[in-house]
Amino acid sequence: MTRQYLIGELSVRLEQLQAATAPATAREVVDLRYQVETGPVSWLAAGLARALALADQACWDSLDRGDAAAFVRQAATGADLRLFGECARLAGGG
């Protein structure tokens, strides 16, 4: 996979995560997306790890609020991030 492809695919998934999260978390995702799009390709694995952590936290926050619909969206986005990371060999299988 090419560098631009990996960056683009991760950026799309971050955009989806941004749309599925509360405003405070969404701002963090915007910042992360900028770092992914402008940083070195060697940083993509760290960017993915941070995105997965943000997705996980968003899920827990939704559960704490009792917002099942938000949880479902965030869990699906997190699962897609994980699958992309595994396929792109940016994350270990688990």
Secondary structure, DSSP 8 states (H G I E B T S, - for coil): --HHHHHHHHHHHHHHHHHHS-HHHHHHHHHHHHHHHHS-GGGHHHHHHHHHHHHHHHHHHHHHHT-HHHHHHHHHHHHHHHHHHHHTTSS---
